[in-house]
Amino acid sequence: MRELSFRGTTVRFGTGRSALTAVDGVDLVVPQGQVVGLVGESGSGKSTLAKAAVGLVPTTGGEIALDGAPLRTRRDRRRLQLVFQDPHASLDPRMSIGESIAEALPGRRGRAARAAEVARLLELVGLDPARARSLPSGLSGGQRQRVALARALAAEPEVVLADEITSALDVSVQGAVLNLVRDLQRQLGLTMLFISHNLSVVRYVSDVIAVMYLGRIVEAGPADEVLSAPKHPYTRTLLDAAPAFGVALDDPVPADDARLDTEAPSPHDPPPGCRFHRRCPIGPLTRPERTICAETDPQPGAADRPHRAACHFATEILEVPAR
Amino acid sequence: MGRDQWKAALRNPVGAVAAGLLVLLAILAIVAPIIWGDAAEETDPAALSQGSTSDHPLGTDALGRDILFRVLVATRYSLGLALLATAICVGAGLILGVLPAVLGRRAGRLVTATVNLAVAFPGLLLALFFAVVFGVGARGAVLAIGLAGAPSFARLVQTNVAAVSGRDFVAAARVAGVARFRLIARHLLPNIGEPLVVNATVLAGGALLAFAGLSFLGLGVQPPAYDWGRLLGEGLDRIYINPAAALAPGVAVVIAGLAFTLLGESIAQVVGVRAVRRRQPPAMPPAAAAAPAGTDAVLAAEDLRVAFPAPGGGWTHPVDGVSLTVRRGETVGVVGESGSGKSLTALAVAQLAPDTAHVTADRLEVAGVAPLGRTGAEVRELLGTKVAMVFQDPMTSFNPSMRIGAQLAEVTRVHERQGRKPALARAVDRLRTVRVPAPERRAHQYPHEFSGGMRQRAMVAMGLMSTPELIIADEPTTALDVTVQRQVLRLLKDVQAETGAAVVLISHDIAVVGQLCERVVVMYAGHVVEELPVGALGAAAHPYTRALLASVPDLATDRERPLATIPGRPPDPADRPEGCAFAPRCEFADDVCRTRPSLAAVGPDQRAACWHPRTQPLDLALDAVTGGQA
């Protein structure tokens, strides 16, 4: 297992007026043997970043490197494996789960060796090896996601990228898959990029949390610190909005301020300055003197701020969330 | 598709006829030349160009050969040539269709463009062109018909390949490093096989006809060889003398063409989606006399059942005896996993269950109306203004080609017969109520110009166009981001406070329900398993409710401990265990649980359907509900 690093990674779709920069100069390091959780809303570019890493979408700028060596060829990319969101779509309905897993095994090996390896992997993800011949249609969502994990591990990857792997699962199954991810990571020392829109899920498995907004990483740091003392107001907004027992909807949070925009801006036409400023509870819409937010992009210089926060006022201590 | 479906296809008239004709043709093609081959070549100088006689039932041709024998013997050649042409067409089509997926982007585009251009040429014109290029004769005709059909088949392959290439499992195979050719052979082709097989079968029928046409025109089979087309051409010269000489090969062509087309049709029926026919519902116990309406109940359902015809006969009951009461102004959350029947319960209550569903209840009253047994028009009239629905995906519940304002206005224009202007004014006003910014401008926009959260607001506004007594929100925030989810939930809460309408919130997320609702109804496998006030969630009695609460991580979950899990999976509605449906997954289950428990009081305002209700407070939820977390 090695270290995966994104350096100025940019992904742009389309040209001219319809152009969209889905990932905009992302710098992110996934250290060896650690889980980096990537959170953000839909459209923030987190899935695109993962797809760019495994080569499913071409990058338009920057580089993606494994242990400092840029990934260029298909062979390079194979050292990263992606687990998809929907296990109903990510397994070939015409192929037995054993074949699906065997297909990802690198190198040539005999029939018996392949079968043994498939059995070992199925056992590793908590499935009965005798089921290798069953088709995906005979499996539940949770079991299919286990198969998808086994297939990713079959390729003997240096880094595993998990893209919303519990979002399509029922809550009673989600827990089991999260437990599996955590066990596998500890057992095998996996290096992982774990993507989810759900902060609670990301928190449960991650060592480091990175928050993405409109194609950029706006805050990244050790999981506990990011969640207990966020430095970017967007992280704070996400934390406040997460549903939890005992927190009534009536209790106002800073982001409920009626002066703020309720919608995320269009990624086709991101606002100038700080991209979050029209939704920011401590930005120019609530504090008119903070014109800098609407004029100057806080991204440069983020590396010098705590949690590499893309916020001009990151050093200002934000109130710690009530939970 | 299983073997049973193929058997069923054989039993249906179309399939039976197709199979019968094909078997007949196959036997003829094999046997006829062996038995009658010589007889068909035998010239009879004594009987030239005869009509029907006892020796020659269909007469003879100019050389005195028996036409019946010749038609029968020609089966092999005619079918063989048609199948060969089809094979060429399918082969060339597959190669052309798959090429764009194999080649790079540029070369792929070139192939696609060429195929598109070729599709634009009429097939017969191409066939004639190729027939001239390859020379007149059977070989030329086979190549001509095969190649002329290739572009349209290639296009079909391309479209299907493109559709499957976009799916995750193909992306997953790419990431796993599967080589291109293997990707095509193992992942793409098997998954587009069905439409291709159907199409190839129909193509074979077409090729047969085209071949007969070319031979008839003299461009196909040349003497001394003969096929049906040439026999038809020869017979047509003497149609007034001996009509049978022209009719017999014609009939043969029609029968063979029909056989292929019907075969294609039956394959399509087996592999494609078939409409479920409405079946007579099962006999239900007669509904009890309607109890007098509860004074403050806006929704009262007793023993509500929703049944669907099962594929193998019989009925499945995704909703199996749900009793639910919602008082005026109350906010009730219905929680359950997929397949628990929660959404179907809501749809049945709002009289929106699918057509094939059969809804029964001992008693069902919605806003003072008993909708069961009334016609659709009556129900719409009575409930149209009293019940509002908010769906998970507002994109599909708005008409994409109509402006938002006009869609909202339609509600009052239909139900209150208001004019266009006042209706639109009210629509703008309601959009303002749900805090859509710049409502005048946005009322003139189309649904796709709204973000997910704004569409959901507009959906709520639509419900507010009249004065609903009940708002049913089915997973209204599942497709939304957390920040937007919070806004929409707050909006529902405000609307509820302002209008006094009762809200039923259906969700898989017990935390969301806990935030908005006063009471929670937990569903599992078509039953209500527990009903309790939100404040009592920490004292949940049913093991399923407790497991649900414990298995969802929140921002305070201990990261060092594994999450609680529920072993097994929810039962299939068609195959539910006897007794308590949760028993196979329940650690407390014993023999008593083989009898189905009914809802019984386990605490103040709390009822659970469990033989072994838990009394221990649930530490995690209790802490959270009382807000006692650090």
Interface residues (C-beta under 8 A of the other chain):
Chain A: E41 S42 V54 G55 L56 R74 R75 R77 R78 L80 Q81 L82 F84 Q85 D86 A89 S90 L91 D92 P93 R94 M95 E103 A104 P106 S140 G142 A148 R151 A152 A154 A155 D170 V171 S172 V173 Q174 G175 A176 L178 N179 R182 D183 H197 N198 L199 S200 V201 R203 Y204 L227 T237 L238 L239 D240 A241 A242 P243 A244 F245 G246 V247 A248 L249 D250 A255 D256 T262 E263 A264 R323
Chain B: R167 D168 F169 A171 A172 A173 R174 V175 A176 G177 V178 R182 R186 H187 P190 N191 E337 S338 R435 P437 S451 G453 M454 D481 V482 T483 V484 Q485 R486 Q487 L489 R490 K493 H508 D509 I510 A511 V512 G514 Q515 L516 L537 A547 L548 S551 V552 P553 D554 L555 A556 T557 R559 P562 L563 A564 T565 I566 R569 P570 A621 A624 V625 T626 G627 G628 Q629
